[in-house]
Amino acid sequence: TTIIGARVNAAVDRANFDAYDSDIPATGANDTYNLGTITWTTGLNSGISSEVQDYTDTGRVFSLQLSVPFTIQQGDRFDLTVGCDKNLTTCNTKFSNAVKFGGSPFMPGTDALVQTASQRIT
């Protein structure tokens, strides 16, 4: 899902801002855009893409992983893409797309690879 042409309402600094409520539909979930991408389309940061670290639905508040090079201004426009944490549960609940999930959700992690025989739980 991509939202085109959302606008900054107010910026706290170069990594934290809120958007106009009318531009971003309420989702009821604070993490909807976490790991998503913001691409700045106007303002001094135009053309730069930023990853969303945290999103709060109430107030449409965004925190970016890294600060943008230039000050974010009220009215700056951006395109926003929903984030994905590459987890099967997220793929199923957030996107209703578990059928096309391309990961290996049942593969043991590195902790299982470094266990000795006496540490294995049966």
C-alpha positions in Angstrom: 0.0 0.0 0.0 1.4 3.4 -1.0 0.1 6.8 0.0 0.9 9.5 -2.5 1.4 13.2 -1.6 1.0 13.2 2.2 2.1 16.5 3.9 4.1 17.3 7.0 2.0 19.1 9.6 4.8 19.9 12.0 8.4 18.8 12.5 10.2 18.3 15.8 13.6 17.8 14.2 15.2 16.2 11.1 13.9 12.7 12.0 10.6 13.3 13.8 7.4 14.9 12.4 3.7 14.5 12.2 1.6 14.5 9.1 -1.9 15.9 8.4 -4.6 13.5 9.5 -6.5 14.1 6.3 -3.6 12.8 4.2 -3.1 9.5 6.1 -6.1 7.3 6.9 -6.4 6.1 10.5 -5.3 2.5 10.8 -5.8 1.8 14.5 -2.3 0.3 14.6 0.7 2.2 15.8 3.2 0.1 13.8 1.5 0.2 10.4 4.3 2.1 8.7 7.3 0.8 10.7 10.0 -0.3 8.4 8.2 1.4 5.6 9.7 4.0 3.2 9.1 7.7 2.9 10.2 9.3 -0.3 10.3 13.1 -0.1 8.8 14.7 -3.2 9.0 18.4 -2.3 11.2 20.6 -0.1 14.9 20.5 0.5 14.9 16.7 1.0 13.2 16.0 -2.3 14.3 12.8 -3.9 15.6 11.3 -0.6 14.1 8.1 0.7 14.0 7.4 4.5 13.1 4.3 6.4 10.4 4.7 9.1 11.6 3.5 12.5 8.3 4.1 14.4 4.8 5.3 13.6 2.1 6.3 16.0 -1.4 6.3 14.5 -2.8 8.9 17.0 -1.4 12.2 15.6 0.2 10.5 12.6 3.6 10.8 14.2 6.7 9.4 12.3 10.2 8.8 13.6 12.8 8.0 10.9 15.7 5.6 11.3 18.1 8.3 10.2 17.9 12.0 10.1 17.4 13.6 6.7 20.1 16.0 5.6 17.9 19.1 5.6 15.3 20.5 8.0 11.8 19.1 7.5 9.3 21.9 6.8 5.6 22.2 7.3 3.9 21.4 4.0 6.8 19.2 2.6 5.2 16.3 0.7 6.2 12.7 0.7 5.0 9.3 -0.6 4.7 6.6 2.0 4.9 2.8 1.6 3.7 0.4 4.3 6.5 -1.5 6.0 7.1 -5.2 6.4 9.2 -7.1 9.0 9.4 -10.2 6.8 7.5 -12.3 9.3 4.9 -14.9 8.3 2.4 -13.7 10.9 2.7 -10.1 9.7 2.4 -11.2 6.1 -0.8 -13.0 6.9 -2.4 -10.4 9.3 -1.3 -7.1 7.8 -1.3 -8.0 4.1 -3.5 -11.1 3.9 -0.8 -12.6 1.7 0.7 -15.6 3.5 0.3 -17.7 0.3 3.0 -15.6 -1.4 5.3 -15.5 1.6 8.8 -16.3 0.3 10.6 -16.8 3.6 11.4 -19.9 5.7 9.4 -19.4 8.9 10.2 -22.8 10.4 13.9 -22.8 9.8 15.8 -23.0 13.1 17.8 -19.9 14.0 21.5 -19.7 14.6 21.0 -20.6 18.3 20.0 -24.1 17.2 23.0 -24.4 14.9 25.5 -23.8 17.7 24.0 -26.2 20.2 25.9 -29.3 21.3 24.2 -32.7 21.6 23.9 -32.3 25.4 22.1 -28.9 25.0 19.4 -30.1 22.7 15.9 -30.2 24.0 13.7 -33.0 22.8 
